[in-house]
């Protein structure tokens, strides 16, 4: 059993202003997308201390995963994996596909998404600014099939 607590899945606008502010601050700290009110959110805490979150947008039957963030000192503890696992269960019930985009250099995230059956479907060359020029964006997709087994990830 995890030592972290996970929130219920809700739209950002339904969380308290305090939680919304903490999410925004962690997004800035981790240099990821900051949620808007219509986005969906799931977050993790350690004794009421925000340690990570996942944000997505639902345009059913498709979902766009916008960001996953985990505080630096909590990385490597499978918090991102657990957030994705919980979200994946929700998505499987409500969507046909989930899309995401990430930097080509973000190998940790790519490996995590691959465990959840995300497949690379496209690349945008020279999309993100990088320390030395630009780097590609990778577009990934996870498709759900009605006959799909209940297995959620390759862990």
TIRO-2110 file (N, C-alpha, C; in Angstrom, 1 decimal):
// TIRO-2110
0.8, -1.2, 0.0, N, 1, A
0.0, 0.0, 0.0, CA, 1, A
0.9, 1.2, 0.0, C, 1, A
0.5, 2.2, -0.8, N, 2, A
1.3, 3.4, -0.9, CA, 2, A
1.2, 4.3, 0.4, C, 2, A
2.3, 5.0, 0.7, N, 3, A
2.4, 5.9, 1.8, CA, 3, A
1.8, 7.2, 1.4, C, 3, A
1.5, 7.4, 0.1, N, 4, A
1.0, 8.7, -0.3, CA, 4, A
-0.5, 8.6, -0.5, C, 4, A
-1.2, 9.8, -0.4, N, 5, A
-2.6, 9.8, -0.5, CA, 5, A
-2.9, 10.5, -1.9, C, 5, A
-3.9, 10.0, -2.5, N, 6, A
-4.3, 10.5, -3.9, CA, 6, A
-5.7, 11.1, -3.8, C, 6, A
-5.8, 12.2, -4.4, N, 7, A
-7.1, 12.9, -4.5, CA, 7, A
-8.1, 12.2, -5.4, C, 7, A
-9.3, 12.6, -5.3, N, 8, A
-10.3, 12.1, -6.3, CA, 8, A
-10.1, 12.9, -7.6, C, 8, A
-10.5, 12.3, -8.7, N, 9, A
-10.4, 13.0, -10.0, CA, 9, A
-11.5, 14.0, -10.1, C, 9, A
-11.2, 15.3, -10.4, N, 10, A
-12.2, 16.3, -10.5, CA, 10, A
-11.6, 17.4, -11.5, C, 10, A
-12.5, 18.3, -11.9, N, 11, A
-12.1, 19.4, -12.7, CA, 11, A
-11.4, 20.4, -11.8, C, 11, A
-10.4, 21.1, -12.3, N, 12, A
-9.6, 22.0, -11.5, CA, 12, A
-10.5, 23.0, -10.8, C, 12, A
-11.5, 23.5, -11.4, N, 13, A
-12.3, 24.6, -10.8, CA, 13, A
-13.0, 24.1, -9.6, C, 13, A
-13.2, 22.8, -9.4, N, 14, A
-13.9, 22.3, -8.2, CA, 14, A
-13.0, 22.1, -7.0, C, 14, A
-11.7, 22.3, -7.1, N, 15, A
-10.8, 22.2, -6.0, CA, 15, A
-10.7, 23.6, -5.3, C, 15, A
-10.2, 23.6, -4.1, N, 16, A
-10.1, 24.8, -3.3, CA, 16, A
-9.1, 25.7, -4.0, C, 16, A
-9.2, 27.0, -3.7, N, 17, A
-8.1, 27.9, -4.2, CA, 17, A
-6.8, 27.6, -3.6, C, 17, A
-6.7, 27.1, -2.4, N, 18, A
-5.4, 26.7, -1.8, CA, 18, A
-4.8, 25.6, -2.6, C, 18, A
-5.5, 24.6, -3.0, N, 19, A
-5.0, 23.5, -3.8, CA, 19, A
-4.6, 24.0, -5.1, C, 19, A
-5.5, 24.8, -5.8, N, 20, A
-5.2, 25.3, -7.1, CA, 20, A
-3.9, 26.1, -7.1, C, 20, A
-3.6, 26.9, -6.0, N, 21, A
-2.4, 27.7, -5.9, CA, 21, A
-1.2, 26.7, -5.8, C, 21, A
-1.3, 25.7, -5.0, N, 22, A
-0.2, 24.8, -4.8, CA, 22, A
0.1, 24.0, -6.1, C, 22, A
-0.9, 23.7, -6.8, N, 23, A
-0.7, 23.0, -8.1, CA, 23, A
0.0, 23.9, -9.1, C, 23, A
-0.4, 25.2, -9.1, N, 24, A
0.2, 26.2, -10.0, CA, 24, A
1.7, 26.4, -9.6, C, 24, A
2.0, 26.5, -8.3, N, 25, A
3.4, 26.7, -7.9, CA, 25, A
4.2, 25.5, -8.3, C, 25, A
3.7, 24.2, -8.1, N, 26, A
4.5, 23.0, -8.5, CA, 26, A
4.7, 23.0, -10.0, C, 26, A
3.7, 23.4, -10.7, N, 27, A
3.8, 23.4, -12.2, CA, 27, A
4.9, 24.4, -12.6, C, 27, A
5.0, 25.5, -12.0, N, 28, A
6.0, 26.5, -12.3, CA, 28, A
7.4, 25.9, -11.9, C, 28, A
7.5, 25.3, -10.7, N, 29, A
8.7, 24.7, -10.2, CA, 29, A
9.2, 23.6, -11.1, C, 29, A
8.3, 22.8, -11.7, N, 30, A
8.7, 21.7, -12.5, CA, 30, A
8.7, 22.1, -14.0, C, 30, A
8.4, 23.3, -14.3, N, 31, A
8.4, 23.8, -15.7, CA, 31, A
7.5, 23.0, -16.6, C, 31, A
6.3, 22.8, -16.1, N, 32, A
5.3, 22.1, -16.9, CA, 32, A
4.0, 22.9, -17.1, C, 32, A
3.1, 22.5, -17.9, N, 33, A
1.8, 23.2, -18.1, CA, 33, A
1.1, 23.5, -16.8, C, 33, A
0.6, 24.7, -16.8, N, 34, A
-0.3, 25.1, -15.6, CA, 34, A
-1.7, 24.9, -16.0, C, 34, A
-2.5, 24.3, -15.1, N, 35, A
-3.9, 23.9, -15.5, CA, 35, A
-4.8, 25.1, -15.6, C, 35, A
-5.8, 24.9, -16.5, N, 36, A
-6.9, 25.8, -16.6, CA, 36, A
-8.1, 25.2, -15.8, C, 36, A
-9.1, 26.0, -15.6, N, 37, A
-10.3, 25.5, -14.8, CA, 37, A
-11.0, 24.3, -15.3, C, 37, A
-11.0, 24.1, -16.7, N, 38, A
-11.7, 23.0, -17.3, CA, 38, A
-10.9, 21.7, -17.3, C, 38, A
-9.6, 21.8, -17.0, N, 39, A
-8.8, 20.6, -17.0, CA, 39, A
-9.2, 19.7, -15.9, C, 39, A
-8.8, 18.4, -16.0, N, 40, A
-9.0, 17.4, -15.0, CA, 40, A
-7.7, 17.2, -14.2, C, 40, A
-7.8, 16.9, -12.9, N, 41, A
-6.7, 16.9, -12.0, CA, 41, A
-6.8, 15.7, -11.1, C, 41, A
-5.6, 15.1, -10.8, N, 42, A
-5.5, 14.1, -9.8, CA, 42, A
-4.1, 14.5, -9.1, C, 42, A
-4.1, 14.5, -7.8, N, 43, A
-2.8, 14.9, -7.2, CA, 43, A
-2.5, 14.0, -6.0, C, 43, A
-1.2, 14.0, -5.6, N, 44, A
-0.7, 13.1, -4.6, CA, 44, A
-0.1, 14.0, -3.4, C, 44, A
-0.4, 13.6, -2.2, N, 45, A
0.1, 14.3, -1.1, CA, 45, A
0.9, 13.3, -0.1, C, 45, A
1.8, 13.9, 0.6, N, 46, A
2.5, 13.2, 1.7, CA, 46, A
2.2, 14.0, 2.9, C, 46, A
1.4, 13.5, 3.8, N, 47, A
1.0, 14.2, 5.0, CA, 47, A
0.6, 15.7, 4.7, C, 47, A
-0.4, 15.8, 3.8, N, 48, A
-1.0, 17.1, 3.3, CA, 48, A
0.0, 18.0, 2.6, C, 48, A
1.2, 17.5, 2.2, N, 49, A
2.2, 18.2, 1.4, CA, 49, A
2.1, 17.7, 0.0, C, 49, A
1.8, 18.7, -0.9, N, 50, A
1.6, 18.3, -2.3, CA, 50, A
2.9, 17.8, -2.9, C, 50, A
2.9, 16.6, -3.5, N, 51, A
4.2, 16.0, -4.0, CA, 51, A
4.1, 15.7, -5.5, C, 51, A
2.9, 15.7, -6.1, N, 52, A
2.8, 15.5, -7.5, CA, 52, A
1.4, 15.6, -8.0, C, 52, A
1.3, 15.7, -9.3, N, 53, A
-0.1, 15.8, -10.0, CA, 53, A
0.0, 15.3, -11.4, C, 53, A
-1.2, 15.1, -11.9, N, 54, A
-1.4, 14.8, -13.4, CA, 54, A
-2.6, 15.6, -13.8, C, 54, A
-2.5, 16.2, -15.0, N, 55, A
-3.5, 17.1, -15.5, CA, 55, A
-3.8, 16.6, -17.0, C, 55, A
-5.1, 16.6, -17.3, N, 56, A
-5.5, 16.3, -18.6, CA, 56, A
-6.8, 17.0, -19.0, C, 56, A
-7.0, 17.0, -20.3, N, 57, A
-8.2, 17.7, -20.9, CA, 57, A
-9.1, 16.6, -21.5, C, 57, A
-10.3, 16.6, -21.3, N, 58, A
-11.2, 15.6, -21.9, CA, 58, A
-12.1, 16.2, -23.0, C, 58, A
-11.9, 15.8, -24.2, N, 59, A
-12.7, 16.1, -25.4, CA, 59, A
-13.1, 14.8, -25.9, C, 59, A
-14.0, 14.2, -25.2, N, 60, A
-14.4, 12.8, -25.5, CA, 60, A
-14.9, 12.6, -26.9, C, 60, A
-14.5, 11.5, -27.5, N, 61, A
-13.9, 10.3, -26.9, CA, 61, A
-12.3, 10.4, -26.8, C, 61, A
-11.8, 11.5, -26.9, N, 62, A
-10.3, 11.7, -26.8, CA, 62, A
-9.9, 12.4, -25.5, C, 62, A
-8.7, 12.1, -25.0, N, 63, A
-8.1, 12.8, -23.9, CA, 63, A
-6.8, 13.3, -24.3, C, 63, A
-6.4, 14.5, -23.8, N, 64, A
-5.1, 15.0, -24.0, CA, 64, A
-4.4, 15.1, -22.6, C, 64, A
-3.4, 14.3, -22.4, N, 65, A
-2.6, 14.4, -21.2, CA, 65, A
-1.7, 15.6, -21.3, C, 65, A
-1.9, 16.6, -20.4, N, 66, A
-1.2, 17.8, -20.5, CA, 66, A
0.1, 17.9, -19.7, C, 66, A
0.1, 17.3, -18.5, N, 67, A
1.4, 17.3, -17.7, CA, 67, A
1.3, 16.3, -16.5, C, 67, A
2.4, 15.8, -16.2, N, 68, A
2.7, 15.1, -14.9, CA, 68, A
3.8, 15.8, -14.3, C, 68, A
3.7, 16.1, -13.0, N, 69, A
4.8, 16.7, -12.3, CA, 69, A
5.0, 16.0, -10.9, C, 69, A
6.2, 15.8, -10.5, N, 70, A
6.5, 15.3, -9.1, CA, 70, A
7.7, 16.2, -8.6, C, 70, A
7.5, 16.6, -7.4, N, 71, A
8.5, 17.4, -6.7, CA, 71, A
9.9, 16.6, -6.8, C, 71, A
10.9, 17.4, -7.0, N, 72, A
12.3, 16.8, -7.3, CA, 72, A
12.7, 15.8, -6.2, C, 72, A
12.4, 16.2, -4.9, N, 73, A
12.9, 15.3, -3.8, CA, 73, A
12.0, 14.0, -3.6, C, 73, A
10.9, 13.9, -4.4, N, 74, A
10.0, 12.8, -4.3, CA, 74, A
10.1, 11.9, -5.6, C, 74, A
11.0, 12.3, -6.5, N, 75, A
11.1, 11.5, -7.8, CA, 75, A
11.8, 10.2, -7.5, C, 75, A
11.5, 9.2, -8.3, N, 76, A
12.1, 7.9, -8.2, CA, 76, A
11.3, 7.0, -7.2, C, 76, A
10.1, 7.5, -6.7, N, 77, A
9.3, 6.7, -5.7, CA, 77, A
8.0, 6.2, -6.3, C, 77, A
8.0, 6.3, -7.7, N, 78, A
6.8, 5.7, -8.4, CA, 78, A
5.5, 6.5, -8.2, C, 78, A
5.6, 7.8, -7.8, N, 79, A
4.4, 8.6, -7.7, CA, 79, A
3.8, 8.9, -9.0, C, 79, A
4.7, 9.3, -10.0, N, 80, A
4.2, 9.5, -11.3, CA, 80, A
3.5, 8.3, -11.9, C, 80, A
4.1, 7.2, -11.7, N, 81, A
3.5, 5.9, -12.2, CA, 81, A
2.2, 5.7, -11.6, C, 81, A
2.0, 5.9, -10.3, N, 82, A
0.8, 5.7, -9.6, CA, 82, A
-0.3, 6.7, -10.1, C, 82, A
0.1, 7.9, -10.3, N, 83, A
-0.9, 8.9, -10.8, CA, 83, A
-1.3, 8.5, -12.2, C, 83, A
-0.4, 8.0, -13.0, N, 84, A
-0.8, 7.6, -14.3, CA, 84, A
-1.7, 6.4, -14.3, C, 84, A
-1.4, 5.5, -13.4, N, 85, A
-2.2, 4.2, -13.2, CA, 85, A
-3.6, 4.5, -12.9, C, 85, A
-3.8, 5.4, -11.9, N, 86, A
-5.1, 5.8, -11.5, CA, 86, A
-5.9, 6.5, -12.6, C, 86, A
-5.2, 7.5, -13.3, N, 87, A
-5.8, 8.2, -14.4, CA, 87, A
-6.2, 7.2, -15.5, C, 87, A
-5.3, 6.3, -15.8, N, 88, A
-5.5, 5.3, -16.9, CA, 88, A
-6.8, 4.5, -16.6, C, 88, A
-7.1, 4.1, -15.4, N, 89, A
-8.3, 3.4, -15.1, CA, 89, A
-9.5, 4.3, -15.5, C, 89, A
-9.4, 5.6, -15.1, N, 90, A
-10.5, 6.5, -15.5, CA, 90, A
-10.7, 6.7, -17.0, C, 90, A
-9.5, 6.9, -17.6, N, 91, A
-9.6, 7.1, -19.1, CA, 91, A
-10.1, 5.9, -19.8, C, 91, A
-9.8, 4.7, -19.4, N, 92, A
-10.2, 3.5, -20.0, CA, 92, A
-11.7, 3.4, -20.0, C, 92, A
-12.4, 3.9, -19.0, N, 93, A
-13.8, 3.9, -18.9, CA, 93, A
-14.5, 4.9, -19.8, C, 93, A
-13.8, 6.0, -20.1, N, 94, A
-14.4, 7.2, -20.7, CA, 94, A
-13.9, 7.5, -22.1, C, 94, A
-12.8, 7.0, -22.5, N, 95, A
-12.2, 7.5, -23.7, CA, 95, A
-11.8, 6.3, -24.7, C, 95, A
-11.6, 6.7, -25.9, N, 96, A
-11.1, 5.8, -26.9, CA, 96, A
-9.5, 5.9, -27.1, C, 96, A
-9.1, 7.2, -26.9, N, 97, A
-7.6, 7.5, -27.1, CA, 97, A
-7.2, 8.5, -26.1, C, 97, A
-5.9, 8.4, -25.8, N, 98, A
-5.2, 9.5, -25.0, CA, 98, A
-4.0, 9.9, -25.8, C, 98, A
-3.8, 11.2, -26.0, N, 99, A
-2.7, 11.8, -26.7, CA, 99, A
-1.8, 12.5, -25.7, C, 99, A
-0.5, 12.6, -26.0, N, 100, A
0.4, 13.4, -25.2, CA, 100, A
1.5, 13.9, -26.1, C, 100, A
2.3, 14.9, -25.6, N, 101, A
3.4, 15.4, -26.3, CA, 101, A
4.5, 15.6, -25.3, C, 101, A
5.8, 15.2, -25.6, N, 102, A
6.9, 15.4, -24.7, CA, 102, A
8.2, 15.7, -25.5, C, 102, A
9.1, 16.2, -24.8, N, 103, A
10.5, 16.5, -25.4, CA, 103, A
11.1, 15.2, -25.8, C, 103, A
11.8, 15.1, -26.9, N, 104, A
12.6, 14.0, -27.3, CA, 104, A
13.6, 13.5, -26.2, C, 104, A
14.1, 14.5, -25.5, N, 105, A
15.2, 14.2, -24.5, CA, 105, A
14.6, 13.7, -23.2, C, 105, A
13.3, 13.7, -23.0, N, 106, A
12.7, 13.3, -21.7, CA, 106, A
12.5, 11.7, -21.7, C, 106, A
13.6, 11.0, -21.5, N, 107, A
13.6, 9.6, -21.6, CA, 107, A
12.9, 8.9, -20.4, C, 107, A
12.9, 9.5, -19.3, N, 108, A
12.2, 8.9, -18.1, CA, 108, A
10.7, 8.9, -18.4, C, 108, A
10.2, 10.0, -18.9, N, 109, A
8.8, 10.1, -19.2, CA, 109, A
8.4, 9.1, -20.4, C, 109, A
9.3, 9.1, -21.4, N, 110, A
9.0, 8.2, -22.5, CA, 110, A
8.9, 6.7, -22.0, C, 110, A
9.8, 6.3, -21.2, N, 111, A
9.8, 5.0, -20.6, CA, 111, A
8.6, 4.7, -19.8, C, 111, A
8.1, 5.7, -19.0, N, 112, A
6.9, 5.5, -18.2, CA, 112, A
5.7, 5.3, -19.2, C, 112, A
5.6, 6.2, -20.1, N, 113, A
4.4, 6.1, -21.1, CA, 113, A
4.4, 4.8, -21.8, C, 113, A
5.6, 4.3, -22.2, N, 114, A
5.7, 3.1, -22.9, CA, 114, A
5.2, 1.9, -22.1, C, 114, A
5.4, 2.0, -20.8, N, 115, A
4.9, 0.9, -19.8, CA, 115, A
3.3, 0.9, -19.9, C, 115, A
2.7, 2.0, -20.2, N, 116, A
1.3, 2.1, -20.2, CA, 116, A
0.8, 2.0, -21.7, C, 116, A
1.5, 1.4, -22.5, N, 117, A
1.2, 1.2, -23.9, CA, 117, A
1.0, 2.4, -24.8, C, 117, A
1.6, 3.5, -24.5, N, 118, A
1.6, 4.6, -25.4, CA, 118, A
2.6, 4.3, -26.5, C, 118, A
2.2, 4.7, -27.7, N, 119, A
3.0, 4.5, -28.9, CA, 119, A
3.4, 5.8, -29.5, C, 119, A
4.6, 6.0, -30.0, N, 120, A
4.9, 7.2, -30.7, CA, 120, A
4.2, 7.2, -32.1, C, 120, A
3.5, 8.3, -32.4, N, 121, A
2.8, 8.4, -33.6, CA, 121, A
3.3, 9.5, -34.5, C, 121, A
4.0, 10.4, -34.0, N, 122, A
4.5, 11.5, -34.8, CA, 122, A
5.7, 12.2, -34.1, C, 122, A
6.4, 13.1, -34.8, N, 123, A
7.4, 13.9, -34.3, CA, 123, A
7.3, 15.3, -34.9, C, 123, A
7.6, 16.3, -34.1, N, 124, A
7.7, 17.7, -34.6, CA, 124, A
9.1, 18.1, -34.5, C, 124, A
9.8, 18.2, -35.6, N, 125, A
11.2, 18.5, -35.6, CA, 125, A
11.4, 19.9, -35.1, C, 125, A
12.5, 20.1, -34.4, N, 126, A
12.9, 21.5, -33.9, CA, 126, A
11.8, 22.3, -33.2, C, 126, A
11.0, 21.6, -32.4, N, 127, A
9.8, 22.2, -31.8, CA, 127, A
10.1, 22.9, -30.5, C, 127, A
10.9, 22.3, -29.6, N, 128, A
11.2, 22.9, -28.3, CA, 128, A
12.6, 23.6, -28.3, C, 128, A
12.7, 24.7, -27.7, N, 129, A
14.0, 25.3, -27.5, CA, 129, A
14.9, 24.4, -26.6, C, 129, A
16.1, 24.3, -26.9, N, 130, A
17.0, 23.4, -26.1, CA, 130, A
18.3, 24.2, -25.9, C, 130, A
19.1, 23.7, -25.0, N, 131, A
20.4, 24.3, -24.7, CA, 131, A
21.3, 24.6, -25.9, C, 131, A
21.2, 23.6, -26.8, N, 132, A
22.0, 23.7, -28.0, CA, 132, A
21.0, 23.6, -29.2, C, 132, A
20.3, 24.7, -29.5, N, 133, A
19.4, 24.7, -30.7, CA, 133, A
18.0, 24.4, -30.3, C, 133, A
17.5, 23.4, -31.0, N, 134, A
16.1, 23.0, -30.7, CA, 134, A
16.0, 21.5, -30.7, C, 134, A
15.0, 20.9, -30.1, N, 135, A
14.8, 19.5, -30.1, CA, 135, A
13.4, 19.1, -30.5, C, 135, A
13.2, 17.9, -30.9, N, 136, A
11.9, 17.4, -31.4, CA, 136, A
10.9, 17.2, -30.3, C, 136, A
9.6, 17.4, -30.6, N, 137, A
8.5, 17.0, -29.8, CA, 137, A
8.1, 15.6, -30.3, C, 137, A
7.8, 14.7, -29.4, N, 138, A
7.3, 13.4, -29.7, CA, 138, A
5.8, 13.4, -29.3, C, 138, A
5.0, 12.9, -30.3, N, 139, A
3.5, 12.8, -30.0, CA, 139, A
3.3, 11.3, -29.8, C, 139, A
2.6, 11.0, -28.7, N, 140, A
2.3, 9.6, -28.4, CA, 140, A
0.8, 9.4, -28.2, C, 140, A
0.4, 8.2, -28.4, N, 141, A
-1.1, 7.9, -28.3, CA, 141, A
-1.2, 6.5, -27.6, C, 141, A
-2.3, 6.5, -26.8, N, 142, A
-2.7, 5.2, -26.1, CA, 142, A
-4.1, 5.0, -26.5, C, 142, A
-4.3, 3.8, -27.2, N, 143, A
-5.7, 3.5, -27.7, CA, 143, A
-6.3, 2.4, -26.8, C, 143, A
-7.6, 2.6, -26.5, N, 144, A
-8.3, 1.6, -25.7, CA, 144, A
-9.3, 0.9, -26.7, C, 144, A
-9.4, -0.4, -26.5, N, 145, A
-10.2, -1.2, -27.3, CA, 145, A
-11.2, -1.9, -26.4, C, 145, A
-12.4, -2.0, -26.9, N, 146, A
-13.5, -2.6, -26.1, CA, 146, A
-13.2, -4.0, -25.6, C, 146, A
-12.4, -4.7, -26.4, N, 147, A
-12.1, -6.1, -26.1, CA, 147, A
-10.8, -6.2, -25.3, C, 147, A
-10.2, -5.1, -25.0, N, 148, A
-8.9, -5.1, -24.4, CA, 148, A
-8.9, -5.7, -23.0, C, 148, A
-7.8, -6.4, -22.7, N, 149, A
-7.7, -7.0, -21.4, CA, 149, A
-7.7, -6.0, -20.3, C, 149, A
-7.9, -6.4, -19.1, N, 150, A
-7.9, -5.4, -18.0, CA, 150, A
-6.6, -5.0, -17.5, C, 150, A
-5.5, -5.6, -18.0, N, 151, A
-4.1, -5.2, -17.7, CA, 151, A
-3.9, -3.7, -18.0, C, 151, A
-3.4, -2.9, -17.0, N, 152, A
-3.3, -1.5, -17.2, CA, 152, A
-1.9, -1.1, -17.6, C, 152, A
-0.9, -1.7, -17.1, N, 153, A
0.5, -1.3, -17.5, CA, 153, A
1.4, -2.5, -17.4, C, 153, A
2.5, -2.3, -18.0, N, 154, A
3.6, -3.4, -18.0, CA, 154, A
4.6, -3.0, -16.9, C, 154, A
4.2, -3.3, -15.7, N, 155, A
5.1, -2.9, -14.6, CA, 155, A
6.0, -4.0, -14.0, C, 155, A
END
